[in-house]
Amino acid sequence: MIIKSVNLETVCGITSKLPENQFPEIAFAGKSNVGKSSLINALMNRKSYARISATPGKTQTINFYNINDEMYLVDLPGYGYAKVSESEKEKWGKLIERYLHGSSQLKAVFLLIDIRHEPSGNDKMMYDWVVAQGYQPIIIATKLDKIKRSQVEKHLKILRQGLNLIPGTKIIPFSSMTKQGRDEIWELVENEYLEKNEVEHPDGN
C-alpha cells in the first residue's frame, strides 16, 4: 500500500452516532499498552499521527483514519487498564460492541497481543468476545524486537495456546522499531479485504 493521504476523519465517543462510511473498514483492538498507536502510525507511514499517550487507557474514542480515500483504519479504545473505573470499561465495551454490530463496512478485526507474555485474562476475553460477534480476528504479536529471534516460535506457540485460537488463525509478528510485519499486514489487507470490496468513488472513478 502506497500511502498518498491520511486523514483522521471521524472521532466517535460514547454518545456519538457511528459514521456511515462508503469505504472498507479495518479495525484494530488491543490492550491499552500493547502498542496499537505505534502500529497504526507505522501502517500509515506517519511518526505520530495516531496519538501515543504516556498514560495507558487514554484513547476513549473510536478513531477513523481515512487512507487514500479508499479505506479506513479504525482504532478501537484500549481495554483492560486497571486505573479506569468499571463503569468506564463497561461504556467502552458497549461502544465497541455497537461498532462491531453497527458498521456495514467492517471487513476485519486485528487483535494486538504482546508477544513477550502469556495472554492475559483480558486478552482472552477480548478474543472470545470478538469471535462471538461473528469475526475471526487476525492476531498481531507486537513488541517483536523485545525478544530474541530464537524465542519467536516458542512465544507464538504460548500465544496460540493461551488464546485457544481457532485453527488456521493468522498471526503476524510485528515490531514498531524495525517495522517487521508492516508489509505483511498491508499485503493481507489489500489481498483479502480491499480487492474483493472495491468501492466506487463519488465521482465514479
TORPA-4810 file (N, C-alpha, C, O; in nm, 3 decimals):
<nodes>
NODE_1_0.085_-0.120_0.000_0.000_0.000_0.000_0.089_0.125_0.000_0.168_0.146_0.092_M
NODE_2_0.075_0.207_-0.103_0.144_0.335_-0.108_0.052_0.438_-0.043_-0.058_0.463_-0.091_I
NODE_3_0.099_0.498_0.067_0.016_0.594_0.140_0.028_0.731_0.076_0.133_0.795_0.083_I
NODE_4_-0.081_0.776_0.013_-0.081_0.907_-0.051_-0.144_1.013_0.039_-0.102_1.129_0.040_K
NODE_5_-0.246_0.972_0.115_-0.311_1.068_0.204_-0.365_0.996_0.328_-0.410_0.882_0.321_S
NODE_6_-0.360_1.066_0.442_-0.411_1.017_0.569_-0.492_1.129_0.633_-0.447_1.243_0.638_V
NODE_7_-0.611_1.096_0.680_-0.694_1.199_0.742_-0.775_1.137_0.856_-0.851_1.043_0.835_N
NODE_8_-0.757_1.191_0.977_-0.842_1.149_1.090_-0.979_1.212_1.065_-1.003_1.328_1.098_L
NODE_9_-1.067_1.133_1.007_-1.192_1.187_0.954_-1.303_1.193_1.058_-1.379_1.290_1.061_E
NODE_10_-1.311_1.089_1.143_-1.421_1.083_1.240_-1.369_1.033_1.375_-1.289_0.940_1.381_T
NODE_11_-1.416_1.097_1.482_-1.386_1.053_1.619_-1.520_1.028_1.689_-1.600_1.121_1.705_V
NODE_12_-1.544_0.904_1.729_-1.672_0.867_1.790_-1.656_0.839_1.939_-1.577_0.754_1.978_C
NODE_13_-1.731_0.910_2.021_-1.733_0.885_2.164_-1.853_0.800_2.202_-1.923_0.746_2.116_G
NODE_14_-1.875_0.791_2.332_-1.982_0.704_2.386_-2.119_0.735_2.325_-2.196_0.645_2.293_I
NODE_15_-2.147_0.864_2.309_-2.282_0.902_2.263_-2.286_0.936_2.114_-2.392_0.972_2.062_T
NODE_16_-2.173_0.926_2.046_-2.168_0.966_1.905_-2.242_0.867_1.816_-2.253_0.749_1.846_S
NODE_17_-2.293_0.921_1.705_-2.352_0.836_1.601_-2.237_0.781_1.516_-2.147_0.855_1.478_K
NODE_18_-2.241_0.652_1.488_-2.137_0.592_1.405_-2.147_0.645_1.262_-2.258_0.664_1.211_L
NODE_19_-2.034_0.668_1.197_-2.039_0.718_1.059_-2.088_0.611_0.963_-2.067_0.491_0.986_P
NODE_20_-2.152_0.653_0.855_-2.195_0.560_0.750_-2.095_0.572_0.636_-2.121_0.639_0.536_E
NODE_21_-1.981_0.506_0.653_-1.873_0.518_0.556_-1.901_0.435_0.432_-1.973_0.336_0.437_N
NODE_22_-1.843_0.478_0.320_-1.862_0.405_0.195_-1.743_0.317_0.160_-1.750_0.236_0.067_Q
NODE_23_-1.632_0.332_0.235_-1.513_0.254_0.207_-1.494_0.144_0.312_-1.543_0.157_0.424_F
NODE_24_-1.424_0.036_0.277_-1.400_-0.073_0.373_-1.327_-0.025_0.498_-1.243_0.065_0.493_P
NODE_25_-1.362_-0.086_0.612_-1.300_-0.052_0.741_-1.225_-0.173_0.795_-1.274_-0.286_0.792_E
NODE_26_-1.104_-0.148_0.845_-1.021_-0.250_0.910_-0.997_-0.201_1.052_-0.936_-0.096_1.073_I
NODE_27_-1.044_-0.278_1.152_-1.038_-0.232_1.291_-0.923_-0.297_1.367_-0.882_-0.409_1.339_A
NODE_28_-0.871_-0.221_1.466_-0.760_-0.268_1.549_-0.801_-0.258_1.696_-0.840_-0.152_1.744_F
NODE_29_-0.790_-0.371_1.766_-0.823_-0.376_1.909_-0.701_-0.428_1.984_-0.618_-0.499_1.929_A
NODE_30_-0.691_-0.391_2.111_-0.580_-0.440_2.191_-0.576_-0.374_2.327_-0.639_-0.271_2.350_G
NODE_31_-0.500_-0.434_2.415_-0.481_-0.380_2.550_-0.420_-0.241_2.542_-0.355_-0.207_2.443_K
NODE_32_-0.440_-0.162_2.644_-0.402_-0.021_2.640_-0.254_0.003_2.614_-0.219_0.104_2.553_S
NODE_33_-0.167_-0.087_2.657_-0.023_-0.062_2.644_0.044_-0.158_2.546_0.164_-0.186_2.557_N
NODE_34_-0.034_-0.208_2.449_0.019_-0.313_2.360_0.088_-0.257_2.236_0.150_-0.332_2.161_V
NODE_35_0.078_-0.125_2.215_0.146_-0.064_2.101_0.057_-0.041_1.980_0.103_-0.043_1.866_G
NODE_36_-0.073_-0.018_2.007_-0.170_-0.002_1.898_-0.144_0.126_1.817_-0.145_0.124_1.694_K
NODE_37_-0.121_0.237_1.887_-0.094_0.364_1.817_0.034_0.355_1.735_0.040_0.407_1.623_S
NODE_38_0.136_0.288_1.790_0.262_0.272_1.717_0.241_0.190_1.590_0.298_0.222_1.485_S
NODE_39_0.159_0.086_1.599_0.129_0.004_1.482_0.056_0.087_1.376_0.093_0.085_1.259_L
NODE_40_-0.047_0.159_1.418_-0.126_0.237_1.323_-0.040_0.345_1.257_-0.052_0.369_1.137_I
NODE_41_0.046_0.409_1.335_0.138_0.507_1.278_0.230_0.443_1.174_0.255_0.500_1.068_N
NODE_42_0.279_0.322_1.205_0.368_0.251_1.112_0.293_0.217_0.983_0.348_0.231_0.874_A
NODE_43_0.168_0.172_0.996_0.090_0.138_0.877_0.061_0.261_0.792_0.060_0.254_0.669_L
NODE_44_0.039_0.375_0.858_0.009_0.499_0.787_0.136_0.570_0.740_0.129_0.671_0.670_M
NODE_45_0.252_0.515_0.779_0.380_0.575_0.744_0.391_0.717_0.800_0.445_0.807_0.735_N
NODE_46_0.340_0.734_0.920_0.347_0.862_0.990_0.410_0.839_1.127_0.389_0.735_1.188_R
NODE_47_0.487_0.937_1.174_0.558_0.915_1.301_0.466_0.927_1.421_0.479_0.851_1.517_K
NODE_48_0.374_1.020_1.418_0.293_1.040_1.539_0.153_1.091_1.508_0.099_1.175_1.580_S
NODE_49_0.093_1.040_1.401_-0.041_1.085_1.365_-0.142_1.029_1.465_-0.226_1.102_1.517_Y
NODE_50_-0.133_0.898_1.490_-0.215_0.840_1.597_-0.144_0.870_1.728_-0.026_0.839_1.744_A
NODE_51_-0.214_0.930_1.820_-0.151_0.979_1.943_-0.104_0.864_2.030_-0.180_0.773_2.064_R
NODE_52_0.025_0.870_2.065_0.083_0.771_2.158_0.088_0.837_2.295_0.164_0.931_2.316_I
NODE_53_0.009_0.788_2.386_-0.002_0.851_2.517_0.088_0.785_2.620_0.110_0.664_2.617_S
NODE_54_0.140_0.867_2.709_0.219_0.813_2.821_0.127_0.751_2.924_0.172_0.676_3.011_A
NODE_55_-0.001_0.781_2.915_-0.098_0.726_3.009_-0.184_0.621_2.940_-0.272_0.657_2.863_T
NODE_56_-0.160_0.492_2.966_-0.243_0.388_2.905_-0.390_0.410_2.937_-0.425_0.459_3.044_P
NODE_57_-0.476_0.373_2.843_-0.620_0.389_2.865_-0.670_0.526_2.826_-0.785_0.560_2.854_G
NODE_58_-0.586_0.607_2.760_-0.624_0.743_2.724_-0.722_0.746_2.608_-0.811_0.831_2.602_K
NODE_59_-0.706_0.653_2.515_-0.796_0.651_2.399_-0.934_0.604_2.442_-0.954_0.488_2.476_T
NODE_60_-1.030_0.696_2.440_-1.165_0.664_2.484_-1.265_0.676_2.371_-1.386_0.678_2.393_Q
NODE_61_-1.213_0.685_2.249_-1.299_0.704_2.133_-1.263_0.602_2.025_-1.158_0.538_2.031_T
NODE_62_-1.351_0.588_1.927_-1.319_0.512_1.807_-1.274_0.613_1.702_-1.348_0.705_1.667_I
NODE_63_-1.152_0.596_1.652_-1.095_0.692_1.558_-1.088_0.630_1.419_-1.036_0.520_1.401_N
NODE_64_-1.142_0.702_1.321_-1.147_0.654_1.183_-1.046_0.731_1.099_-1.060_0.852_1.077_F
NODE_65_-0.943_0.660_1.052_-0.840_0.722_0.969_-0.866_0.686_0.823_-0.861_0.570_0.784_Y
NODE_66_-0.895_0.790_0.743_-0.920_0.771_0.600_-0.785_0.758_0.528_-0.703_0.849_0.534_N
NODE_67_-0.764_0.646_0.461_-0.639_0.620_0.389_-0.666_0.628_0.239_-0.740_0.547_0.183_I
NODE_68_-0.605_0.725_0.174_-0.609_0.739_0.027_-0.750_0.751_-0.030_-0.770_0.725_-0.149_N
NODE_69_-0.849_0.788_0.053_-0.988_0.791_0.007_-1.031_0.657_-0.052_-1.107_0.651_-0.148_D
NODE_70_-0.979_0.547_0.009_-1.021_0.415_-0.039_-1.048_0.316_0.073_-1.104_0.209_0.049_E
NODE_71_-1.009_0.350_0.197_-1.035_0.259_0.309_-1.014_0.335_0.441_-0.965_0.448_0.442_M
NODE_72_-1.054_0.270_0.552_-1.034_0.328_0.686_-0.958_0.231_0.774_-0.986_0.111_0.776_Y
NODE_73_-0.861_0.284_0.848_-0.805_0.213_0.962_-0.882_0.263_1.084_-0.891_0.384_1.105_L
NODE_74_-0.937_0.172_1.163_-1.024_0.210_1.275_-0.957_0.169_1.406_-0.933_0.051_1.431_V
NODE_75_-0.928_0.269_1.488_-0.860_0.249_1.617_-0.965_0.240_1.727_-1.031_0.338_1.759_D
NODE_76_-0.979_0.119_1.785_-1.078_0.098_1.891_-1.017_0.131_2.027_-0.895_0.120_2.043_L
NODE_77_-1.098_0.170_2.126_-1.044_0.203_2.259_-0.967_0.086_2.320_-1.008_-0.029_2.306_P
NODE_78_-0.855_0.116_2.386_-0.777_0.013_2.455_-0.856_-0.044_2.571_-0.938_0.026_2.631_G
NODE_79_-0.833_-0.171_2.602_-0.909_-0.234_2.711_-0.815_-0.283_2.821_-0.695_-0.298_2.801_Y
NODE_80_-0.873_-0.307_2.937_-0.801_-0.377_3.043_-0.708_-0.291_3.127_-0.619_-0.345_3.194_G
NODE_81_-0.726_-0.159_3.125_-0.637_-0.077_3.206_-0.694_-0.056_3.346_-0.807_-0.010_3.361_Y
NODE_82_-0.616_-0.091_3.447_-0.666_-0.102_3.585_-0.719_0.029_3.642_-0.815_0.028_3.719_A
NODE_83_-0.658_0.144_3.604_-0.697_0.270_3.667_-0.829_0.325_3.615_-0.882_0.423_3.668_K
NODE_84_-0.882_0.262_3.512_-1.011_0.305_3.458_-1.121_0.235_3.536_-1.113_0.115_3.562_V
NODE_85_-1.223_0.309_3.574_-1.331_0.252_3.656_-1.408_0.146_3.577_-1.408_0.146_3.454_S
NODE_86_-1.473_0.057_3.650_-1.550_-0.050_3.586_-1.662_0.008_3.499_-1.693_-0.045_3.393_E
NODE_87_-1.722_0.118_3.546_-1.831_0.178_3.468_-1.778_0.234_3.336_-1.847_0.227_3.233_S
NODE_88_-1.655_0.289_3.338_-1.593_0.338_3.214_-1.565_0.222_3.120_-1.593_0.230_3.000_E
NODE_89_-1.509_0.114_3.175_-1.481_-0.004_3.092_-1.609_-0.055_3.026_-1.609_-0.094_2.909_K
NODE_90_-1.717_-0.055_3.105_-1.844_-0.103_3.052_-1.892_-0.015_2.937_-1.943_-0.066_2.836_E
NODE_91_-1.876_0.116_2.952_-1.917_0.209_2.846_-1.837_0.186_2.719_-1.891_0.183_2.608_K
NODE_92_-1.703_0.167_2.736_-1.619_0.142_2.619_-1.658_0.012_2.552_-1.662_0.003_2.429_W
NODE_93_-1.689_-0.090_2.634_-1.731_-0.219_2.580_-1.856_-0.205_2.496_-1.867_-0.265_2.388_G
NODE_94_-1.951_-0.127_2.544_-2.077_-0.105_2.470_-2.051_-0.028_2.341_-2.113_-0.053_2.238_K
NODE_95_-1.957_0.068_2.349_-1.921_0.146_2.230_-1.862_0.055_2.123_-1.899_0.063_2.005_L
NODE_96_-1.769_-0.033_2.164_-1.705_-0.125_2.069_-1.810_-0.222_2.013_-1.813_-0.251_1.893_I
NODE_97_-1.895_-0.272_2.101_-1.998_-0.367_2.058_-2.093_-0.302_1.957_-2.131_-0.363_1.857_E
NODE_98_-2.129_-0.177_1.984_-2.217_-0.103_1.891_-2.152_-0.090_1.754_-2.217_-0.101_1.651_R
NODE_99_-2.019_-0.067_1.756_-1.947_-0.055_1.631_-1.941_-0.189_1.557_-1.969_-0.195_1.437_Y
NODE_100_-1.904_-0.296_1.628_-1.892_-0.427_1.564_-2.024_-0.473_1.503_-2.026_-0.537_1.398_L
NODE_101_-2.134_-0.438_1.569_-2.265_-0.478_1.518_-2.319_-0.377_1.416_-2.396_-0.413_1.327_H
NODE_102_-2.279_-0.251_1.432_-2.344_-0.145_1.354_-2.276_-0.105_1.225_-2.338_-0.039_1.141_G
NODE_103_-2.150_-0.142_1.207_-2.079_-0.100_1.086_-2.108_-0.195_0.970_-2.091_-0.316_0.982_S
NODE_104_-2.152_-0.139_0.860_-2.177_-0.221_0.741_-2.051_-0.241_0.658_-2.048_-0.324_0.567_S
NODE_105_-1.946_-0.164_0.689_-1.823_-0.168_0.609_-1.707_-0.238_0.680_-1.599_-0.250_0.622_Q
NODE_106_-1.728_-0.285_0.802_-1.619_-0.351_0.875_-1.587_-0.485_0.811_-1.672_-0.574_0.803_L
NODE_107_-1.463_-0.499_0.764_-1.421_-0.619_0.692_-1.337_-0.714_0.777_-1.339_-0.835_0.755_K
NODE_108_-1.261_-0.660_0.873_-1.172_-0.745_0.953_-1.136_-0.677_1.083_-1.132_-0.554_1.092_A
NODE_109_-1.110_-0.760_1.186_-1.064_-0.710_1.315_-0.926_-0.770_1.342_-0.908_-0.892_1.342_V
NODE_110_-0.829_-0.682_1.366_-0.695_-0.725_1.407_-0.686_-0.708_1.558_-0.718_-0.602_1.612_F
NODE_111_-0.642_-0.813_1.627_-0.628_-0.808_1.772_-0.479_-0.811_1.806_-0.407_-0.903_1.768_L
NODE_112_-0.434_-0.710_1.879_-0.292_-0.698_1.915_-0.266_-0.762_2.050_-0.335_-0.735_2.148_L
NODE_113_-0.164_-0.848_2.054_-0.123_-0.917_2.177_0.029_-0.901_2.192_0.103_-0.915_2.094_I
NODE_114_0.075_-0.871_2.312_0.219_-0.858_2.340_0.284_-0.997_2.332_0.251_-1.086_2.410_D
NODE_115_0.377_-1.013_2.238_0.440_-1.144_2.215_0.522_-1.192_2.334_0.547_-1.312_2.347_I
NODE_116_0.564_-1.100_2.422_0.655_-1.136_2.531_0.587_-1.213_2.642_0.652_-1.287_2.716_R
NODE_117_0.455_-1.197_2.655_0.386_-1.251_2.773_0.274_-1.347_2.732_0.221_-1.340_2.621_H
NODE_118_0.242_-1.435_2.823_0.125_-1.519_2.804_0.001_-1.429_2.798_-0.007_-1.334_2.876_E
NODE_119_-0.095_-1.457_2.709_-0.214_-1.371_2.701_-0.282_-1.356_2.837_-0.298_-1.453_2.911_P
NODE_120_-0.321_-1.234_2.867_-0.387_-1.205_2.995_-0.534_-1.247_2.989_-0.586_-1.283_2.883_S
NODE_121_-0.599_-1.242_3.105_-0.742_-1.271_3.110_-0.821_-1.177_3.020_-0.916_-1.218_2.955_G
NODE_122_-0.780_-1.049_3.017_-0.847_-0.952_2.931_-0.827_-0.983_2.783_-0.918_-0.968_2.702_N
NODE_123_-0.704_-1.029_2.749_-0.677_-1.066_2.609_-0.768_-1.181_2.567_-0.828_-1.178_2.459_D
NODE_124_-0.778_-1.283_2.653_-0.862_-1.400_2.622_-1.008_-1.358_2.608_-1.079_-1.402_2.517_K
NODE_125_-1.052_-1.273_2.701_-1.191_-1.227_2.699_-1.221_-1.151_2.570_-1.326_-1.171_2.509_M
NODE_126_-1.126_-1.064_2.529_-1.146_-0.984_2.408_-1.149_-1.073_2.284_-1.233_-1.055_2.196_M
NODE_127_-1.057_-1.170_2.278_-1.055_-1.262_2.164_-1.188_-1.338_2.154_-1.251_-1.341_2.048_Y
NODE_128_-1.230_-1.399_2.265_-1.354_-1.477_2.264_-1.474_-1.389_2.230_-1.567_-1.433_2.162_D
NODE_129_-1.470_-1.265_2.277_-1.582_-1.172_2.256_-1.592_-1.133_2.109_-1.701_-1.129_2.053_W
NODE_130_-1.477_-1.102_2.046_-1.477_-1.065_1.904_-1.525_-1.183_1.820_-1.601_-1.164_1.725_V
NODE_131_-1.482_-1.305_1.856_-1.528_-1.425_1.785_-1.680_-1.439_1.801_-1.750_-1.473_1.705_V
NODE_132_-1.729_-1.412_1.922_-1.873_-1.424_1.949_-1.954_-1.321_1.868_-2.072_-1.342_1.841_A
NODE_133_-1.889_-1.209_1.830_-1.958_-1.107_1.749_-1.960_-1.146_1.601_-2.017_-1.074_1.518_Q
NODE_134_-1.896_-1.260_1.567_-1.903_-1.308_1.430_-1.777_-1.284_1.348_-1.777_-1.306_1.226_G
NODE_135_-1.670_-1.240_1.412_-1.545_-1.214_1.340_-1.438_-1.315_1.382_-1.441_-1.366_1.494_Y
NODE_136_-1.345_-1.344_1.291_-1.229_-1.427_1.327_-1.108_-1.334_1.325_-1.054_-1.306_1.219_Q
NODE_137_-1.065_-1.286_1.443_-0.959_-1.185_1.447_-0.828_-1.238_1.389_-0.794_-1.355_1.404_P
NODE_138_-0.755_-1.147_1.324_-0.617_-1.174_1.286_-0.532_-1.124_1.402_-0.551_-1.011_1.448_I
NODE_139_-0.439_-1.205_1.450_-0.359_-1.169_1.566_-0.230_-1.099_1.521_-0.158_-1.149_1.434_I
NODE_140_-0.203_-0.984_1.581_-0.073_-0.918_1.560_0.004_-0.929_1.690_-0.036_-0.874_1.793_I
NODE_141_0.116_-1.000_1.684_0.201_-1.021_1.803_0.303_-0.907_1.808_0.403_-0.909_1.737_A
NODE_142_0.276_-0.808_1.894_0.358_-0.687_1.899_0.483_-0.705_1.986_0.500_-0.808_2.051_T
NODE_143_0.570_-0.602_1.984_0.693_-0.597_2.063_0.792_-0.706_2.021_0.868_-0.757_2.103_K
NODE_144_0.791_-0.741_1.893_0.875_-0.848_1.841_1.023_-0.823_1.869_1.099_-0.916_1.894_L
NODE_145_1.064_-0.696_1.864_1.206_-0.663_1.883_1.253_-0.683_2.027_1.372_-0.675_2.056_D
NODE_146_1.158_-0.708_2.119_1.193_-0.723_2.261_1.234_-0.866_2.298_1.279_-0.890_2.410_K
NODE_147_1.220_-0.959_2.204_1.262_-1.097_2.233_1.365_-1.142_2.130_1.373_-1.085_2.021_I
NODE_148_1.442_-1.244_2.164_1.542_-1.297_2.071_1.473_-1.371_1.958_1.366_-1.429_1.975_K
NODE_149_1.537_-1.368_1.842_1.480_-1.434_1.725_1.456_-1.583_1.752_1.358_-1.640_1.705_R
NODE_150_1.547_-1.644_1.826_1.536_-1.788_1.855_1.416_-1.820_1.945_1.375_-1.936_1.955_S
NODE_151_1.360_-1.717_2.009_1.248_-1.738_2.102_1.111_-1.715_2.038_1.008_-1.741_2.100_Q
NODE_152_1.111_-1.666_1.913_0.985_-1.624_1.850_0.885_-1.739_1.841_0.770_-1.724_1.885_V
NODE_153_0.925_-1.853_1.787_0.831_-1.965_1.769_0.775_-2.014_1.902_0.657_-2.047_1.912_E
NODE_154_0.859_-2.017_2.003_0.815_-2.059_2.136_0.706_-1.965_2.188_0.604_-2.009_2.242_K
NODE_155_0.729_-1.834_2.172_0.632_-1.736_2.221_0.502_-1.739_2.140_0.394_-1.720_2.194_H
NODE_156_0.514_-1.763_2.011_0.393_-1.772_1.928_0.309_-1.893_1.968_0.186_-1.888_1.966_L
NODE_157_0.377_-2.001_2.004_0.305_-2.122_2.050_0.230_-2.093_2.180_0.116_-2.134_2.197_K
NODE_158_0.296_-2.021_2.273_0.232_-1.983_2.400_0.109_-1.897_2.373_0.005_-1.911_2.438_I
NODE_159_0.123_-1.807_2.275_0.012_-1.718_2.239_-0.104_-1.799_2.181_-0.220_-1.778_2.219_L
NODE_160_-0.073_-1.890_2.090_-0.178_-1.973_2.029_-0.255_-2.054_2.134_-0.378_-2.059_2.135_R
NODE_161_-0.178_-2.116_2.223_-0.240_-2.200_2.325_-0.315_-2.115_2.428_-0.425_-2.150_2.471_Q
NODE_162_-0.255_-2.002_2.466_-0.316_-1.916_2.568_-0.449_-1.858_2.525_-0.539_-1.843_2.606_G
NODE_163_-0.461_-1.827_2.395_-0.587_-1.771_2.343_-0.681_-1.881_2.294_-0.798_-1.856_2.266_L
NODE_164_-0.628_-2.006_2.285_-0.705_-2.117_2.229_-0.759_-2.076_2.092_-0.880_-2.081_2.066_N
NODE_165_-0.666_-2.037_2.005_-0.703_-1.982_1.875_-0.777_-2.085_1.789_-0.748_-2.205_1.794_L
NODE_166_-0.871_-2.035_1.709_-0.937_-2.118_1.609_-0.829_-2.165_1.511_-0.749_-2.084_1.465_I
NODE_167_-0.826_-2.295_1.478_-0.726_-2.346_1.385_-0.725_-2.265_1.255_-0.830_-2.234_1.199_P
NODE_168_-0.604_-2.232_1.208_-0.591_-2.154_1.085_-0.587_-2.004_1.107_-0.570_-1.928_1.011_G
NODE_169_-0.602_-1.960_1.232_-0.597_-1.816_1.260_-0.460_-1.760_1.223_-0.357_-1.816_1.259_T
NODE_170_-0.461_-1.650_1.151_-0.337_-1.586_1.106_-0.274_-1.509_1.221_-0.342_-1.434_1.292_K
NODE_171_-0.142_-1.528_1.240_-0.066_-1.450_1.339_0.048_-1.379_1.267_0.125_-1.442_1.194_I
NODE_172_0.058_-1.248_1.287_0.165_-1.170_1.224_0.251_-1.107_1.332_0.205_-1.016_1.401_I
NODE_173_0.376_-1.152_1.350_0.467_-1.085_1.445_0.501_-0.945_1.392_0.523_-0.926_1.273_P
NODE_174_0.505_-0.846_1.484_0.526_-0.707_1.441_0.617_-0.633_1.538_0.610_-0.651_1.660_F
NODE_175_0.704_-0.549_1.481_0.789_-0.460_1.561_0.772_-0.317_1.513_0.791_-0.289_1.395_S
NODE_176_0.736_-0.227_1.605_0.725_-0.085_1.566_0.863_-0.022_1.548_0.876_0.083_1.485_S
NODE_177_0.965_-0.088_1.603_1.102_-0.036_1.590_1.158_-0.067_1.451_1.210_0.023_1.384_M
NODE_178_1.148_-0.192_1.409_1.207_-0.233_1.280_1.106_-0.231_1.166_1.143_-0.240_1.049_T
NODE_179_0.977_-0.218_1.201_0.865_-0.222_1.105_0.845_-0.362_1.046_0.770_-0.378_0.949_K
NODE_180_0.912_-0.463_1.103_0.888_-0.600_1.056_0.742_-0.637_1.078_0.687_-0.616_1.187_Q
NODE_181_0.679_-0.691_0.976_0.537_-0.726_0.983_0.447_-0.626_0.914_0.334_-0.658_0.878_G
NODE_182_0.496_-0.503_0.896_0.413_-0.397_0.835_0.367_-0.436_0.695_0.249_-0.427_0.663_R
NODE_183_0.462_-0.479_0.611_0.427_-0.514_0.473_0.334_-0.634_0.467_0.246_-0.642_0.382_D
NODE_184_0.354_-0.728_0.559_0.269_-0.847_0.563_0.125_-0.810_0.599_0.030_-0.866_0.543_E
NODE_185_0.110_-0.716_0.692_-0.025_-0.671_0.731_-0.093_-0.604_0.611_-0.209_-0.634_0.581_I
NODE_186_-0.020_-0.514_0.543_-0.079_-0.444_0.429_-0.113_-0.542_0.316_-0.217_-0.528_0.251_W
NODE_187_-0.025_-0.640_0.293_-0.050_-0.738_0.188_-0.178_-0.815_0.216_-0.260_-0.838_0.127_E
NODE_188_-0.196_-0.855_0.342_-0.317_-0.927_0.382_-0.440_-0.839_0.361_-0.541_-0.884_0.306_L
NODE_189_-0.432_-0.714_0.407_-0.545_-0.621_0.394_-0.582_-0.601_0.247_-0.699_-0.609_0.209_V
NODE_190_-0.481_-0.574_0.164_-0.508_-0.546_0.022_-0.563_-0.669_-0.051_-0.656_-0.658_-0.131_E
NODE_191_-0.505_-0.785_-0.024_-0.545_-0.906_-0.096_-0.678_-0.963_-0.050_-0.757_-1.014_-0.130_N
NODE_192_-0.703_-0.954_0.082_-0.821_-1.020_0.137_-0.942_-0.928_0.152_-1.056_-0.973_0.138_E
NODE_193_-0.918_-0.800_0.179_-1.031_-0.715_0.220_-1.057_-0.594_0.131_-1.162_-0.531_0.143_Y
NODE_194_-0.964_-0.560_0.043_-0.987_-0.443_-0.042_-1.026_-0.483_-0.184_-1.124_-0.431_-0.237_L
NODE_195_-0.952_-0.574_-0.246_-0.978_-0.609_-0.385_-1.118_-0.666_-0.405_-1.183_-0.640_-0.506_E
NODE_196_-1.162_-0.743_-0.306_-1.294_-0.805_-0.318_-1.405_-0.706_-0.283_-1.523_-0.732_-0.308_K
NODE_197_-1.367_-0.593_-0.226_-1.470_-0.498_-0.178_-1.445_-0.359_-0.233_-1.459_-0.259_-0.163_N
NODE_198_-1.408_-0.354_-0.362_-1.380_-0.223_-0.421_-1.505_-0.138_-0.418_-1.615_-0.185_-0.446_E
NODE_199_-1.486_-0.011_-0.385_-1.600_0.081_-0.372_-1.585_0.192_-0.474_-1.476_0.247_-0.490_V
NODE_200_-1.691_0.225_-0.544_-1.683_0.334_-0.640_-1.666_0.466_-0.569_-1.733_0.492_-0.468_E
NODE_201_-1.577_0.550_-0.620_-1.564_0.684_-0.566_-1.685_0.767_-0.607_-1.751_0.736_-0.707_H
NODE_202_-1.715_0.872_-0.531_-1.832_0.954_-0.561_-1.829_1.009_-0.704_-1.934_1.031_-0.765_P
NODE_203_-1.707_1.031_-0.758_-1.700_1.087_-0.895_-1.707_0.977_-1.000_-1.697_1.004_-1.120_D
NODE_204_-1.725_0.851_-0.953_-1.742_0.741_-1.047_-1.612_0.673_-1.086_-1.615_0.576_-1.162_G
NODE_205_-1.499_0.721_-1.036_-1.368_0.664_-1.071_-1.329_0.554_-0.973_-1.222_0.494_-0.986_N
</nodes>
